[in-house]
Amino acid sequence: MSICPQDQILLTLMKLRLGLRNADLAYRFGISATTVSKVINRCIPILSSRLSFLIRWPSRETVKRNLPKLFRKKFANCRVIIDCSEIFTERPYNLETRAKTWSNYKHHHTFKVLIGITPYGTISFLSKCWGGRISDKEITRRSKFYDKIEPLDLVMADRGFTISEELAVKEATLVMPPFVAGRKQLPGKIVSDARRISALRIHVERAIERLKNFQVLSQTLPIALAPMASDIVVICGALTNFLPKLIKK
């Protein structure tokens, strides 16, 4: 290739962070669009492999040592906050893949990824990308998330994660905002608990926002990049872990 290794990495990171078109990158680096595609296809799996160590599931002792004050009183055993994020993708050619990627929630073809963050905001778990049709409960099971959970762990999630029984098997606890449908008035304690949980859960949404600052994930992912969607998410997630903590002590 008529481009040095350092520039190959730079080009790939510019693709991910800025979401630039291949023709734009070809002009900037003085190479052909075909060469740009070859560089990206080669570098993304390599970068994913080299950077994946930055997404680590910390020990319980590490989490407790860095636990922010906001968690200490009511949620001292919180190990992880989880949520799912969807990434738009172009309409697949294959009919079966088209059905699997269709998201009724987004009304678009998407990839779905399960994201877990520590109470201090570091990404500690990333599933591979699944078709947007998969439920939150199913992606949690298939991603082997439960293998990470230990007795007495507390997992914070949104209402869509009906996984309390699965966590109970691991002697862990699920914490989520209470269901309010059909209830005209709620006791004050339930309201205050719901507000407290929502105020802490919002940090996983902030982590996802950091991830989506990589424009390749906030735009519609081209078909050419779809086979590397999981690797792309790993690279972006690993690099966001270099940022300052989301939640100060």
Short mmCIF file of the C-alpha atoms (twelve columns), coordinates in Angstrom:
data_MODEL
# 
_entry.id   MODEL 
# 
loop_
_atom_site.group_PDB 
_atom_site.id 
_atom_site.type_symbol 
_atom_site.label_atom_id 
_atom_site.label_alt_id 
_atom_site.label_comp_id 
_atom_site.label_asym_id 
_atom_site.label_seq_id 
_atom_site.Cartn_x 
_atom_site.Cartn_y 
_atom_site.Cartn_z 
_atom_site.pdbx_PDB_model_num 
ATOM 1   C CA . MET A 1   0.000   0.000   0.000  1 
ATOM 2   C CA . SER A 2   1.188   3.518   -0.788 1 
ATOM 3   C CA . ILE A 3   0.517   4.723   2.773  1 
ATOM 4   C CA . CYS A 4   2.685   4.214   5.852  1 
ATOM 5   C CA . PRO A 5   1.398   2.227   8.884  1 
ATOM 6   C CA . GLN A 6   1.024   5.358   11.048 1 
ATOM 7   C CA . ASP A 7   -1.163  7.005   8.423  1 
ATOM 8   C CA . GLN A 8   -3.195  3.821   8.048  1 
ATOM 9   C CA . ILE A 9   -4.077  4.003   11.750 1 
ATOM 10  C CA . LEU A 10  -4.786  7.740   11.507 1 
ATOM 11  C CA . LEU A 11  -7.015  7.227   8.479  1 
ATOM 12  C CA . THR A 12  -8.988  4.490   10.240 1 
ATOM 13  C CA . LEU A 13  -9.456  6.568   13.394 1 
ATOM 14  C CA . MET A 14  -10.589 9.549   11.304 1 
ATOM 15  C CA . LYS A 15  -13.147 7.274   9.649  1 
ATOM 16  C CA . LEU A 16  -14.494 6.202   13.029 1 
ATOM 17  C CA . ARG A 17  -14.352 9.519   14.863 1 
ATOM 18  C CA . LEU A 18  -15.416 11.881  12.072 1 
ATOM 19  C CA . GLY A 19  -17.461 9.526   9.912  1 
ATOM 20  C CA . LEU A 20  -15.794 10.809  6.755  1 
ATOM 21  C CA . ARG A 21  -16.607 9.308   3.381  1 
ATOM 22  C CA . ASN A 22  -13.962 7.177   1.701  1 
ATOM 23  C CA . ALA A 23  -13.676 9.651   -1.170 1 
ATOM 24  C CA . ASP A 24  -12.916 12.436  1.331  1 
ATOM 25  C CA . LEU A 25  -10.248 10.338  3.056  1 
ATOM 26  C CA . ALA A 26  -8.772  9.383   -0.329 1 
ATOM 27  C CA . TYR A 27  -8.375  13.067  -1.203 1 
ATOM 28  C CA . ARG A 28  -6.860  13.958  2.182  1 
ATOM 29  C CA . PHE A 29  -4.276  11.158  2.055  1 
ATOM 30  C CA . GLY A 30  -3.591  11.302  -1.674 1 
ATOM 31  C CA . ILE A 31  -4.632  7.710   -2.345 1 
ATOM 32  C CA . SER A 32  -7.491  5.977   -4.144 1 
ATOM 33  C CA . ALA A 33  -10.864 5.215   -2.556 1 
ATOM 34  C CA . THR A 34  -10.156 1.522   -3.142 1 
ATOM 35  C CA . THR A 35  -6.986  1.794   -1.061 1 
ATOM 36  C CA . VAL A 36  -8.955  3.556   1.676  1 
ATOM 37  C CA . SER A 37  -11.365 0.601   1.829  1 
ATOM 38  C CA . LYS A 38  -8.497  -1.879  2.011  1 
ATOM 39  C CA . VAL A 39  -6.824  0.097   4.819  1 
ATOM 40  C CA . ILE A 40  -10.031 0.294   6.857  1 
ATOM 41  C CA . ASN A 41  -10.868 -3.390  6.349  1 
ATOM 42  C CA . ARG A 42  -7.372  -4.342  7.472  1 
ATOM 43  C CA . CYS A 43  -6.964  -1.970  10.407 1 
ATOM 44  C CA . ILE A 44  -10.317 -2.253  12.185 1 
ATOM 45  C CA . PRO A 45  -9.913  -5.934  13.269 1 
ATOM 46  C CA . ILE A 46  -6.301  -5.282  14.308 1 
ATOM 47  C CA . LEU A 47  -7.176  -2.192  16.374 1 
ATOM 48  C CA . SER A 48  -10.077 -4.035  17.991 1 
ATOM 49  C CA . SER A 49  -7.801  -6.904  18.999 1 
ATOM 50  C CA . ARG A 50  -5.098  -4.598  20.342 1 
ATOM 51  C CA . LEU A 51  -7.454  -2.265  22.265 1 
ATOM 52  C CA . SER A 52  -9.949  -4.773  23.683 1 
ATOM 53  C CA . PHE A 53  -7.924  -5.092  26.915 1 
ATOM 54  C CA . LEU A 54  -9.062  -1.558  27.811 1 
ATOM 55  C CA . ILE A 55  -12.600 -2.838  28.357 1 
ATOM 56  C CA . ARG A 56  -12.105 -4.702  31.614 1 
ATOM 57  C CA . TRP A 57  -14.490 -6.153  34.169 1 
ATOM 58  C CA . PRO A 58  -12.977 -4.827  37.418 1 
ATOM 59  C CA . SER A 59  -12.893 -6.814  40.638 1 
ATOM 60  C CA . ARG A 60  -15.459 -6.065  43.327 1 
ATOM 61  C CA . GLU A 61  -12.695 -4.564  45.454 1 
ATOM 62  C CA . THR A 62  -11.727 -2.148  42.669 1 
ATOM 63  C CA . VAL A 63  -15.342 -1.051  42.208 1 
ATOM 64  C CA . LYS A 64  -15.851 -0.487  45.939 1 
ATOM 65  C CA . ARG A 65  -12.576 1.421   46.222 1 
ATOM 66  C CA . ASN A 66  -13.686 3.831   43.501 1 
ATOM 67  C CA . LEU A 67  -17.396 3.928   44.395 1 
ATOM 68  C CA . PRO A 68  -18.775 7.493   44.169 1 
ATOM 69  C CA . LYS A 69  -20.570 8.934   47.191 1 
ATOM 70  C CA . LEU A 70  -23.880 8.922   45.316 1 
ATOM 71  C CA . PHE A 71  -23.919 5.112   45.470 1 
ATOM 72  C CA . ARG A 72  -22.569 4.465   48.950 1 
ATOM 73  C CA . LYS A 73  -25.721 4.896   51.020 1 
ATOM 74  C CA . LYS A 74  -28.336 2.908   49.086 1 
ATOM 75  C CA . PHE A 75  -26.408 1.014   46.397 1 
ATOM 76  C CA . ALA A 76  -23.063 0.118   47.938 1 
ATOM 77  C CA . ASN A 77  -23.008 -3.274  46.156 1 
ATOM 78  C CA . CYS A 78  -23.628 -1.843  42.694 1 
ATOM 79  C CA . ARG A 79  -21.278 -3.630  40.303 1 
ATOM 80  C CA . VAL A 80  -22.570 -2.468  36.946 1 
ATOM 81  C CA . ILE A 81  -25.188 -0.299  35.232 1 
ATOM 82  C CA . ILE A 82  -26.447 -1.790  31.969 1 
ATOM 83  C CA . ASP A 83  -28.377 -0.573  28.962 1 
ATOM 84  C CA . CYS A 84  -28.683 -1.318  25.257 1 
ATOM 85  C CA . SER A 85  -27.878 0.971   22.377 1 
ATOM 86  C CA . GLU A 86  -28.874 0.636   18.736 1 
ATOM 87  C CA . ILE A 87  -26.782 1.596   15.719 1 
ATOM 88  C CA . PHE A 88  -28.514 2.344   12.437 1 
ATOM 89  C CA . THR A 89  -27.345 0.305   9.465  1 
ATOM 90  C CA . GLU A 90  -28.218 0.210   5.797  1 
ATOM 91  C CA . ARG A 91  -30.858 -2.241  4.636  1 
ATOM 92  C CA . PRO A 92  -29.223 -5.671  4.244  1 
ATOM 93  C CA . TYR A 93  -29.525 -7.533  0.942  1 
ATOM 94  C CA . ASN A 94  -30.233 -10.899 2.586  1 
ATOM 95  C CA . LEU A 95  -33.906 -11.337 3.554  1 
ATOM 96  C CA . GLU A 96  -33.151 -13.270 6.770  1 
ATOM 97  C CA . THR A 97  -30.617 -10.655 7.906  1 
ATOM 98  C CA . ARG A 98  -33.087 -7.939  6.977  1 
ATOM 99  C CA . ALA A 99  -35.656 -9.483  9.340  1 
ATOM 100 C CA . LYS A 100 -33.144 -9.904  12.179 1 
ATOM 101 C CA . THR A 101 -31.901 -6.313  11.989 1 
ATOM 102 C CA . TRP A 102 -35.312 -4.654  11.827 1 
ATOM 103 C CA . SER A 103 -35.999 -2.726  15.040 1 
ATOM 104 C CA . ASN A 104 -39.637 -2.053  15.863 1 
ATOM 105 C CA . TYR A 105 -38.457 0.464   18.453 1 
ATOM 106 C CA . LYS A 106 -36.372 2.516   16.007 1 
ATOM 107 C CA . HIS A 107 -38.405 1.661   12.863 1 
ATOM 108 C CA . HIS A 108 -35.127 1.089   11.080 1 
ATOM 109 C CA . HIS A 109 -32.560 -1.636  10.473 1 
ATOM 110 C CA . THR A 110 -30.162 -1.579  13.422 1 
ATOM 111 C CA . PHE A 111 -27.505 -3.420  15.349 1 
ATOM 112 C CA . LYS A 112 -28.032 -3.692  19.101 1 
ATOM 113 C CA . VAL A 113 -25.243 -3.832  21.674 1 
ATOM 114 C CA . LEU A 114 -25.413 -4.380  25.441 1 
ATOM 115 C CA . ILE A 115 -23.262 -1.903  27.358 1 
ATOM 116 C CA . GLY A 116 -22.238 -2.108  31.001 1 
ATOM 117 C CA . ILE A 117 -20.498 0.639   32.946 1 
ATOM 118 C CA . THR A 118 -19.004 0.716   36.426 1 
ATOM 119 C CA . PRO A 119 -20.580 3.066   38.995 1 
ATOM 120 C CA . TYR A 120 -17.789 5.552   38.204 1 
ATOM 121 C CA . GLY A 121 -18.592 5.500   34.494 1 
ATOM 122 C CA . THR A 122 -15.960 3.303   32.804 1 
ATOM 123 C CA . ILE A 123 -17.206 0.903   30.144 1 
ATOM 124 C CA . SER A 124 -16.659 -2.537  31.657 1 
ATOM 125 C CA . PHE A 125 -18.766 -4.739  29.383 1 
ATOM 126 C CA . LEU A 126 -19.619 -4.750  25.688 1 
ATOM 127 C CA . SER A 127 -21.538 -7.498  23.942 1 
ATOM 128 C CA . LYS A 128 -21.040 -8.206  20.278 1 
ATOM 129 C CA . CYS A 129 -23.503 -6.527  17.919 1 
ATOM 130 C CA . TRP A 130 -26.783 -8.376  17.405 1 
ATOM 131 C CA . GLY A 131 -29.658 -7.661  15.029 1 
ATOM 132 C CA . GLY A 132 -31.947 -4.920  16.325 1 
ATOM 133 C CA . ARG A 133 -34.851 -7.359  16.612 1 
ATOM 134 C CA . ILE A 134 -33.335 -9.059  19.680 1 
ATOM 135 C CA . SER A 135 -34.853 -8.203  23.067 1 
ATOM 136 C CA . ASP A 136 -32.920 -6.738  25.991 1 
ATOM 137 C CA . LYS A 137 -33.503 -9.941  27.959 1 
ATOM 138 C CA . GLU A 138 -32.238 -12.161 25.145 1 
ATOM 139 C CA . ILE A 139 -29.122 -10.132 24.373 1 
ATOM 140 C CA . THR A 140 -28.225 -10.194 28.069 1 
ATOM 141 C CA . ARG A 141 -28.423 -13.985 28.062 1 
ATOM 142 C CA . ARG A 142 -26.619 -14.558 24.767 1 
ATOM 143 C CA . SER A 143 -23.791 -12.154 25.593 1 
ATOM 144 C CA . LYS A 144 -22.843 -14.307 28.625 1 
ATOM 145 C CA . PHE A 145 -23.223 -11.271 30.859 1 
ATOM 146 C CA . TYR A 146 -24.336 -13.484 33.750 1 
ATOM 147 C CA . ASP A 147 -20.956 -15.221 33.775 1 
ATOM 148 C CA . LYS A 148 -19.493 -11.969 35.120 1 
ATOM 149 C CA . ILE A 149 -21.903 -11.687 38.036 1 
ATOM 150 C CA . GLU A 150 -20.984 -12.800 41.565 1 
ATOM 151 C CA . PRO A 151 -23.134 -13.338 44.682 1 
ATOM 152 C CA . LEU A 152 -24.352 -10.103 46.353 1 
ATOM 153 C CA . ASP A 153 -23.694 -8.041  43.213 1 
ATOM 154 C CA . LEU A 154 -26.241 -5.362  42.410 1 
ATOM 155 C CA . VAL A 155 -27.099 -4.677  38.763 1 
ATOM 156 C CA . MET A 156 -28.843 -1.437  37.837 1 
ATOM 157 C CA . ALA A 157 -30.943 -1.418  34.656 1 
ATOM 158 C CA . ASP A 158 -33.993 0.017   32.918 1 
ATOM 159 C CA . ARG A 159 -37.496 -1.472  33.032 1 
ATOM 160 C CA . GLY A 160 -36.961 -3.418  29.787 1 
ATOM 161 C CA . PHE A 161 -34.505 -5.757  31.493 1 
ATOM 162 C CA . THR A 162 -36.783 -8.397  33.010 1 
ATOM 163 C CA . ILE A 163 -33.823 -10.371 34.331 1 
ATOM 164 C CA . SER A 164 -34.438 -10.490 38.088 1 
ATOM 165 C CA . GLU A 165 -34.865 -14.283 38.100 1 
ATOM 166 C CA . GLU A 166 -31.667 -14.861 36.134 1 
ATOM 167 C CA . LEU A 167 -29.750 -12.659 38.562 1 
ATOM 168 C CA . ALA A 168 -31.365 -14.351 41.562 1 
ATOM 169 C CA . VAL A 169 -29.865 -17.650 40.376 1 
ATOM 170 C CA . LYS A 170 -26.472 -15.937 40.715 1 
ATOM 171 C CA . GLU A 171 -27.518 -14.601 44.168 1 
ATOM 172 C CA . ALA A 172 -27.425 -11.071 42.740 1 
ATOM 173 C CA . THR A 173 -30.004 -8.282  42.771 1 
ATOM 174 C CA . LEU A 174 -31.630 -6.213  40.032 1 
ATOM 175 C CA . VAL A 175 -32.467 -2.582  40.724 1 
ATOM 176 C CA . MET A 176 -34.674 -0.672  38.294 1 
ATOM 177 C CA . PRO A 177 -37.202 2.176   38.403 1 
ATOM 178 C CA . PRO A 178 -40.650 0.952   39.554 1 
ATOM 179 C CA . PHE A 179 -43.432 0.258   37.072 1 
ATOM 180 C CA . VAL A 180 -46.060 3.001   37.271 1 
ATOM 181 C CA . ALA A 181 -48.509 1.967   34.541 1 
ATOM 182 C CA . GLY A 182 -52.113 1.981   35.798 1 
ATOM 183 C CA . ARG A 183 -51.226 3.550   39.141 1 
ATOM 184 C CA . LYS A 184 -52.759 6.979   39.665 1 
ATOM 185 C CA . GLN A 185 -50.770 7.874   42.752 1 
ATOM 186 C CA . LEU A 186 -47.535 6.483   44.135 1 
ATOM 187 C CA . PRO A 187 -46.305 6.514   47.731 1 
ATOM 188 C CA . GLY A 188 -43.659 9.140   48.439 1 
ATOM 189 C CA . LYS A 189 -40.937 6.543   49.108 1 
ATOM 190 C CA . ILE A 190 -41.456 4.894   45.714 1 
ATOM 191 C CA . VAL A 191 -41.297 8.272   43.992 1 
ATOM 192 C CA . SER A 192 -38.086 9.247   45.790 1 
ATOM 193 C CA . ASP A 193 -36.497 5.834   45.087 1 
ATOM 194 C CA . ALA A 194 -37.449 6.099   41.412 1 
ATOM 195 C CA . ARG A 195 -35.860 9.520   41.172 1 
ATOM 196 C CA . ARG A 196 -32.712 8.316   42.906 1 
ATOM 197 C CA . ILE A 197 -32.352 5.292   40.599 1 
ATOM 198 C CA . SER A 198 -33.028 7.364   37.483 1 
ATOM 199 C CA . ALA A 199 -30.456 9.939   38.557 1 
ATOM 200 C CA . LEU A 200 -27.815 7.201   38.793 1 
ATOM 201 C CA . ARG A 201 -28.917 5.275   35.699 1 
ATOM 202 C CA . ILE A 202 -28.541 8.379   33.546 1 
ATOM 203 C CA . HIS A 203 -24.777 7.895   33.674 1 
ATOM 204 C CA . VAL A 204 -24.979 4.857   31.384 1 
ATOM 205 C CA . GLU A 205 -26.811 7.101   28.906 1 
ATOM 206 C CA . ARG A 206 -23.950 9.577   29.202 1 
ATOM 207 C CA . ALA A 207 -21.488 6.763   28.495 1 
ATOM 208 C CA . ILE A 208 -23.482 5.795   25.392 1 
ATOM 209 C CA . GLU A 209 -23.449 9.437   24.331 1 
ATOM 210 C CA . ARG A 210 -19.649 9.401   24.566 1 
ATOM 211 C CA . LEU A 211 -19.626 6.284   22.412 1 
ATOM 212 C CA . LYS A 212 -21.906 7.911   19.840 1 
ATOM 213 C CA . ASN A 213 -19.516 10.881  19.618 1 
ATOM 214 C CA . PHE A 214 -17.710 8.567   17.220 1 
ATOM 215 C CA . GLN A 215 -19.677 9.626   14.173 1 
ATOM 216 C CA . VAL A 216 -19.499 6.211   12.534 1 
ATOM 217 C CA . LEU A 217 -21.875 5.017   15.301 1 
ATOM 218 C CA . SER A 218 -24.231 7.993   15.170 1 
ATOM 219 C CA . GLN A 219 -24.605 7.855   11.387 1 
ATOM 220 C CA . THR A 220 -26.075 4.973   9.389  1 
ATOM 221 C CA . LEU A 221 -23.433 2.248   9.205  1 
ATOM 222 C CA . PRO A 222 -22.657 1.345   5.572  1 
ATOM 223 C CA . ILE A 223 -23.197 -2.250  4.458  1 
ATOM 224 C CA . ALA A 224 -19.451 -2.508  3.774  1 
ATOM 225 C CA . LEU A 225 -18.712 -1.928  7.482  1 
ATOM 226 C CA . ALA A 226 -21.552 -4.067  8.860  1 
ATOM 227 C CA . PRO A 227 -19.430 -7.258  9.238  1 
ATOM 228 C CA . MET A 228 -17.026 -5.269  11.436 1 
ATOM 229 C CA . ALA A 229 -19.700 -3.596  13.592 1 
ATOM 230 C CA . SER A 230 -18.642 -5.406  16.783 1 
ATOM 231 C CA . ASP A 231 -14.977 -4.526  16.242 1 
ATOM 232 C CA . ILE A 232 -15.906 -0.884  15.632 1 
ATOM 233 C CA . VAL A 233 -17.851 -0.724  18.909 1 
ATOM 234 C CA . VAL A 234 -14.896 -2.255  20.782 1 
ATOM 235 C CA . ILE A 235 -12.478 0.348   19.379 1 
ATOM 236 C CA . CYS A 236 -14.791 3.259   20.189 1 
ATOM 237 C CA . GLY A 237 -15.566 1.912   23.667 1 
ATOM 238 C CA . ALA A 238 -11.898 1.325   24.462 1 
ATOM 239 C CA . LEU A 239 -10.952 4.850   23.415 1 
ATOM 240 C CA . THR A 240 -13.727 6.438   25.492 1 
ATOM 241 C CA . ASN A 241 -12.209 4.767   28.558 1 
ATOM 242 C CA . PHE A 242 -9.274  7.153   28.190 1 
ATOM 243 C CA . LEU A 243 -11.626 10.052  29.013 1 
ATOM 244 C CA . PRO A 244 -12.026 11.405  32.573 1 
ATOM 245 C CA . LYS A 245 -14.419 9.583   34.918 1 
ATOM 246 C CA . LEU A 246 -18.076 10.329  34.290 1 
ATOM 247 C CA . ILE A 247 -18.829 10.428  38.018 1 
ATOM 248 C CA . LYS A 248 -16.480 12.155  40.421 1 
ATOM 249 C CA . LYS A 249 -15.922 10.758  43.906 1 
# 
